[in-house]
Amino acid sequence: MKQTRAMPSIAPNGLPRLNALPKRVYRWLGLGLLLAIGLTVGVALHWDERLYFHLTHAAPVAGTETTDRWLPDYRVLIEAKPVAGITRNLSAITYDRDLDRLLGVINGGPTQIVVLSKTGELLERFPLRGFGDIEGLAYLGGGRVAVSDERSQQLSIFQLPTRREPSISPRRSSSRWASTSTATRVSRA
């Protein structure tokens, strides 16, 4: 007896009918489609970055207990000390490791960067002009700071002046202090 291979049924448009393909092919196509959708959603929501961060930072690393970032050994020496001369919203504070001092931002009136000693005494003020609601401050080193403006969703990076200036502005200035008081703005995309 002669064996004949069954030909898949052909639709009028010349393509094989869907019911002619084996179920195994549909399973692989469905799995591939789900995988593509999952990868797209994962990249769009930055799950890949979160997974990478978790995998690289969650595991304890030998010797981290002795570094200066190990928080269980810290003890509060001065608790809730009012800073003389600051009555408004002290929004952010950071440590200037180059000059061994604290920097802070005041909102709720004229926005200012204030310089404090490590014991909390007010040393100097730098008025900020053209900023909205600054909620974050970070010292970057070499006299540079970054401030985040919550209202405009911008990050401004600028050099702190070495001596007292009239004000620090986020826009280009024609003053003689333009090189030290001009900020670089980075907008949220």
N, C-alpha and C positions, 0 to 999 in steps of 0.2 A: 504494500500500500504506500502510496506516495504521500509524504508529509508536505503540507502547504502552510506557509506562514500567514497568519491573519494580518491583513493590511489594516492600518488604522482608518477609521472612517474619515473621509474628507468632506469638509464643509463646502458649500457652493463657492466661497471666496478662495478656495485652494489651500486653506490652512487646516491642520488637523483639528477635529472636534475636541473640546475640552474633556469630554468623558473618555476620550481615547487615550489620554496620558495616564500613566500609572499613578496610584495614590502616593507612592514614594516621592515622585517629582513635586507634587503639590506640597507635601510636608517640607521638603527642602526649600522650596520657594517661599513658603510661609515663614519658616525659620529665618531665612535670609532677610526677608522684609522686616520682621520683628527686630532682628539684630541691627539693621540699618536705621530703623526708627529709634531704637534705644541709644545707639551711638550718637545720632544727631541731637537727641534731647540731652544726653549726657554732656556733650561738648557745649551746647547752648547754655546749659545751667552750670557749667564749670565743675561738674562732678569729677572730671578727670583730675583737675587741679586739687580738689578737696581730697581725693583718694591719694594722690601723690604726697600732699602735705601730711596726711594721717600716717601713711606708711613710713615717711622719713622722719617724723617728729614724735610719734607716739611711743616708739620703743625707747626704753631708758638707755642712755649712753653712759658708759663707765666714766667716772670722774666729774660728772656734772654737778655733784653735790658740793664741790669745792669752788666752783666758779662764782663770780659776783652776781649771777642772776638767780641763785638758789634762794627762794623766798622764805622757806620755813625758819631760817636762822635770823631773819630780820626782826627787830623789835622797835616799836615806836618810842622815840625819845621825847618828841614834842607833839602833843596831841591837840588838834583843833586850836592852834594859836592864832588869834586875830592879828592880821598884819596892819600895823599902824599906817594910815594914809590910804588904805584901800577899803572903801565902804561899799563898792559896787560888786558886780559879778566877776569874780576871778575865774574865768572859764577854763583855762588850761595852764599847766605848769610843766616845765621840762628842765633838765639839768644841762648846763653848759660845762662840759668836761674840760674845755680848753682854759677857761678862766675860773673854774671851781665856784660857780654861782648858779642861781636858779633864774629862769626866765618864765614870765607869766603873761597872760593876756587878760585885759579888763574890757568887758562889754557894759552896755547900759549907760551910755553917755559917750564922751569921746573915747573911741577905741584906742587902746594903748598897749604896747609891750612894756612890761615892768621888769626891772632887774632887782632881784632879792639876794640877800646873803643866805647861806645855808641855815642860818638860825632864824630867818624870816624877816629881817629888817629891810625896808625899802631903800634901795640904793639909787635908782635912776628910772626915768620914764622916757619912752620913745613913742610919741603920738603917731597913730596910723591914720592916714587920710584915704578915703575912697574904698574902704572895706565895709562890708555889711555886718553880718553876725559871725564873728570868728569863734569857732568852738574847739579848734585843735591847734597845737603848737608842737613842733619837733625841732630839736637842735641837730643839725646835719654835720657840724664840725667846721673848723676854719672860719667861724663867725657867721656861717649861713644858717638861716632858719626857714622852716616851711610852716605856713599857716593855712588852715582850711577854713574857707568861708562857707558856712552852712546854707545861707540864703541863696547865694549864686552858684553853689556847688562847684567852687573853684579852689585850686591849690596854688598858693603863691609862694615862691621861693625867692629870698633876697638876702643880701649881706647886711648884717647889723652894722650900724655906723660905729666907728671907733671913738668918735666924740659926739657930743650933743648936736642934733640937727633939728630944724623946725618941725619936720614930719617925714614919715616914710610913706610913699605913695605907690600904688600898684601900677600906675601908668608911667610912661616915659616922662621925664621931667627935664626942664631946661635949666634947672638950678646947677650950681657948681658941684653939688653933691650927687649928681645923677648916677655916677658910677657905683656909689655905695647905697643909694636909696631906691634904685629902680628894682622893681620886683618882676619876676617872670611868672606869668599866670598860666596854669594848666587847667583847661576846662574839662568837665566830665563829658565823655563821648556819648 
